Amino acid sequence: MSSTEQRVAIVTGAARGIGAATAVRLAAEGHAVAVLDLDEVACAATVATITGQGGTALAVGCDVSDSGQVETAVARVTEQLGAPVVLVNNAGVLRDNLLFKMSDDDWDTVMNVHLRGAFLMSRACQKHMVDAGFGRIVNLSSSSALGNRGQVNYAAAKAGMQGFTKTLAKELGKFGITANAVAPGFIATDMTAATAERVGMGFEDFKAAAATQIPVARTGEPDDIANAVAFFADEKTGFVSGQVLYVAGGPLN
């Protein structure tokens, strides 16, 4: 869209899966996209897809839980692409285990990447959004925010993302900045494949079993989430803020 051609978006955790699909979708919408991930080299495929479709993209290596790396990454994006006014906090990790087996590191790693990472990235980008009088922050929560066996760390982090989002919406709204969250259900990604492996199931069987519990009778794909993120990132959704959208193929009771 011509109205967003000069707008710059940052997508974290964008080397693969939901992040990659979101980066490609935002580029198709006319944004220049900074593709952030822990390993800059791993971002090459996402960047190649975007540039191959005529878009503009930049690969940036960054540990989102490290404040110094975040500041450096956002400064680089600003210098090479322009000031970021769309931020998608998607970076995430799993360290699943039952409570009595969960280590301190399992807990801290998940909290640091999801919550600290979203905090640091949002803090670094909001100054550019305030200056522009326009901003869109989209945070990735999860249906696990409602509670999920073996994921006390992940569930807590994803529930925290919802409170974080609603607070950003209240603080930043007067500057033309919205903040919303997308909470995926079962999405076929490397992370869910790892979960299948952890429980000793083949991934296709794991997906088939999950699909029987989903009203639309299929598991989700990264593009399903990218579509929802693109809605919140659009300039036309400026009166939608502080919302959590479950993208799970049906209601979650």
N, C-alpha and C positions, 0 to 999 in steps of 0.2 A: 504494500500500500504506500502511496506517495507520502502520506502523512507521517509515516514512521521510517522513511528511508534514512534519515540522519540519526535515528535513535539507536543507542547502543545497549545491548543486553549482555548480562553475564549469567551464565548457567554453570553452577558448580556440579561436580561429579558427572561431567558431560562426555567422558570418554566412551561410554557405552550405555546400554539400557535406556531407562527413562530420561536421563540427562541428555544423551545423544539425540534421542527422538525429539526432545523439547528444543534443543539447539537448532536442529534442522527445521523444525516447524517455525520457530521465531525468525529464522533467516528467510524462510519462504514468505513470511509476513512483511518483510522489508527491513528487518533489523540487521545491523552489524553485530555479530555475536562473538563474545569472548568465551572460548571453550576451556573451562577450568577443570583440572583434575590433579591428583597427587603427582602423577607422572606426565610431564608435558608430551613426551613421545607418544604416549598412549592416546593422546587427543588427535593424532594425525588423521585417523580414519574419519572422524566426525568433521574435521576441518575440510578434508578432501571431498566429502559428500556435499558440504555446503558450497564450496567454491566450484565444484563440478556442476552445480545447479545455478551458477551465476551469482551466488551470494558472497558476502564478505565475512571472514572468520579469522580468529587469532587463537592459537593454542597457547595456554598459559599453565605452567606447573605451579601448584600451590597447595600447601597443607592448610586447610581452612581453619584448623584449630590453633594455628600459630599466628599471633597478632602481627609480627614483623613481616611474615610472608604475605599475609593478607594485604597489608598496607602497600607493600612493594608490588603485588599483583594488580591491585586496583590502580595504582599510579601508572603502571605500564599500560594497562588497558586505556586509561584516559589519554596517555600520550600517543598511542598508536592507533586507536579507533575513535576516541572521543569520550566525553563524560558519560558514564553508565547511568541510565535512568530506568532500566528494567533489571531486576535481580531475581533469579530463581535459585533458592537455597535447596538444592537437591542432594548434595553430597551426603552419603550415609554408609554405614558399615553394620554388619551383624556380628554379635558375639553371644549367640544363644546358649542358654543353659538353664537348668533349674536353679532356684535360688541357693540351695545348699551347696551347689557345685560351682556357682559363679564366683570368679575371682575379682579382686579389686580392679585389676586391669581391664577385665571384661566390662565392668560398669563404667570406669573412667573413659575408656576408649570410645564407647558409644555416646556418652554424654558430651565428650569433647568434640567429636565430629559433627553430631547433629545439632546440639544446642549452642555450644560455644562457637562452632563454625558459623551458624546462622546469625548469631549475635555479632561476631566480628565482621562478617561480610556486610550485614545490614548497616552497622555503624560506619563502616568505611565508605559505603555507597550513598548513604542518605544525604550527605553534604552536597553531593552533585545533584541529587534530586531536588533538594531544597532550592539550590541556585537556579535550577531549570523551571521550578514551579510545577513540576510533573514528575511522578514516579510510580512504579509498580513493583511491589515486592510480593513474590509468590513463594510460599514455604511448603515443602513436602512433609505432610504428616503421614498417617497410615491408619487403616482400620484396626491395627494392633493397639492404637491409642485407647481402645475400649477394653483392652486386656487380652493377653494371649499367653497361654502356657509356654514356659521356657523362654520368655522374652521380657522379663521384668525390667531390664535395662532399656530395651528398645521401646517397649510400651510406654515407659515413663518419659523417655525422650520425645516420642511422637505426641504424647499428650501435652508435654511441655511446649511443643511447637505451636499447638493451638492457642495456648494462653499467650505465648510470645506474639503470635500473629494479631490477636485481638488487641493487645496493648499497643503494638506498633500502629494499628489502625487509628486508635484514639490519639496517640501522640502526634502522628504525622499527617493526619487528614487535612489540617488547615493549610498545609503546604502543597496541596494537590497530589499527595502521595496516598495510594491505597495499599493495603496489605491483606492478603487472603491466603488460605491454605487449601491444598488439594490432598485428600486422604485416600490413597489407592487401596483397593482390595487386593485380591490375588492377581499379580501381573507376572507374566512369563519373562523373567530376567535371569541374569547370572546369580543374583542373590537368592531367588526362589529355587533355582537349580541346586544351589549349595545346601539349601534347607532339605530338599529331597534326598540329597546324598547323605546328609547328617542322619536322617531317619531311616535310611536304608531302602529307599524306593527309587525306581527308575523315574526320570523326570516326566516322561509321557504318562506313566501310570499316576504319578503324583498330580499332574494337571487334570487328568480325567477324573480322579477322585474329588478334586476341588470343584470341578465344574458341576458335579452333581448337587452341590450345596449352593449354587449361584442361580438366581431366578432366570437370567438370560441364557443359562446352560452353556456357558463357555468361560474360560479364564480370560483375563485382560491382556492387552498388548501395550508396549510402551507408547504407541501412538494414541491410545485411549487417554492416557494421562497428558500427553503433549497437547491434545485438543483442549483439555480443561485448562491447562496453564495458559495457553494462547488466549482463551476467553478472558481470564483475569488480567492478562498483560495488555489487552487492547485499550486504546484510548477511549473507546466508547463505553467502557465499564467503570467510569469514574465515580458512579454513585453506588458501587458495590464494594464494600470494604468490611474487613473484620469477619469474613465468612469462612466456613469450613465446608468444602464440597467433597462428599464421599463419592468416589468413582469406583464402584464395587460390583456393578451388575445387578444391583437390587438393594433393598433396604437392609440395614443391619440392626437386628433387634437385640 
